[in-house]
Amino acid sequence: MHEKCGVVGISTADRDVARPLYYSLYALQHRGQESAGIVTHDGFQQYEHVEMGLVGDAFDEGDLDSLNGSNGIGHVRYPTSGSVNNCCAQPFSVSFKSGSLGLAHNGNLINTDEIREELAALGHAFTSDGDTEVIAHDLARNLLEEDLVRAVKRTMSRIHGSYSLTITHDETVLGVRDPQGNRPLCIGELDDGYVLASESAAIDTLDGELVRDVRPGELVVLHDDGSGFDTYQLVETEQTAHCFFEHVYFARPDSVIDDELVYEVRRDLGGALWEESGIETDVVMPVPDSGRAFASGYADAAPEGVDFAEGLMKNRYVGRTFIMPTQDERERAVRLKLNPIKSTVEGKTVTVIDDSIVRGTTSSQLVELLYEAGAEEVHVRIGAPPIVAPCYMGIDMASREELIAADKSVDEIREEIKADSLSYLSIGAIADALGTSDSNLCLGCVTGEYPYDIEGEQTDREVERPAVGHSSADD
Ligand code: SF4
């Protein structure tokens, strides 16, 4: 599974923002490794640099020096909508009659084709097949007739799906979160300005202070002199659809999302996993790195005598450059990535804890590795419910056919991965750990019922399209 993108936006009093944006993108690198980009504005002109590759490879000193201005946005991308090439890398930037726009998007729209066709019929020419360009064109068109806030509001009434956006309109930086708040976005304060970022870890990197999350349906406009920000609740929302997998897997453990430190949520989920399906074994171990906080919470909740230990070592140099399009190659990748520590495992009963099972390939390889290393029993505990359906909201998961839980019971999965026992966490435990009701979460991939109206799929609610008439914007 891959998160789709990370976004950031910064306004300072008079300091160039290229470097702070660059450091923020480093902090958000886990959210996208395909391309990285920055757009800045110095009050006269817009500057941009967008490259394929990791943040460290996409920019050199000269690139950063050429990005002038104390206002700007940045983006890291893992593509799930639009082609894998640099025409879809972001931020997307465009100049038009009433100024210049830069747009960075995390999420996925589900009515892009409809809006693209409509705008194309009105003469808009598109250079990519991504949804960000569609938002940019729609916003540019609205800005010809409306002020900034009304234009954003009108665009929000037309686009449907998940989005956290950072935008530059000339030297003004703004951030918007979709009315269901599916993807995260937060506000931070710097000594000399303000920052918007997908995760608070980016704010920490800049020695800033987290102010709060951007609310679902809210527009935040940073003052271009770094002195503050204005907010506009453009769409009121009664029911949110936060992606619970942000807390379970995607976000950095040191980030705070919806007032919860992700690391502590994962530890709580581990504790809940013990409460729901704990089994006394000699040793509890995480699948590194994602299972670590779960395993520590699980071991802490277990009676004394259950050891928490690192039993699997990860090869950190097998990254996304390892090409593994076939099942056979994916199986090999597990052996390249993980190696058991024999002394932790040999002659022991073992509980191994991970955050999720997607195809099942990693889990069955892991169980096999642990038996080969001398484990007497291998029990698998998963800190999320079974993934039974794909994600349409911007997570690169797998197709329904590839998901092991789409057509297999937990018992059948246990047999396939050859574990002594297998348990997943319940949806109720996830909602409890997040301090919310399950009706305020997106659970599409674990229930097959989505918070958005997706063709051919069931919805878990009557989703109201954000409408201008339902807003309480400060206009
Ligand atoms: S379907 Fe799953 S991964 Fe996608 S947004 Fe919803 S909870 Fe997150």
Boltz pocket constraint, residues with backbone or C-beta under 6 A from the ligand:
constraints:
  - pocket:
      binder: B
      contacts: [[A, 182], [A, 241], [A, 242], [A, 243], [A, 244], [A, 245], [A, 246], [A, 389], [A, 390], [A, 391], [A, 392], [A, 393], [A, 394], [A, 395], [A, 442], [A, 443], [A, 444], [A, 445], [A, 446]]
      max_distance: 6.0
